[in-house]
Amino acid sequence: MTPRILLISSLLATLPLAAEFRPWRNADGTKSIDGLYLKHDASGVTIRRDDQRELTIPLDKLHPDCQ
């Protein structure tokens, strides 16, 4: 293989095959919602639920492990 093909192959191997939905827990850990991480900013995290609805959850409403 040429170096170019090796480089491209190694880069493609590091990309995720599919995004995964994960649980996002509330601040006290008693409730959760499954969603796909889209983005975050200083005020919250935006996720997409499996029904394709996008939600922005304020950071102070999220469990510390989810922030």
Buried (B, 14 or more C-beta within 10 A) or exposed (E): EEEEEEEEEEEEEEEEEEEEBEEBBBBEEEEEEEBBBEEBEEEBBBBBBEEEEEBEBEBEBBBEEBB
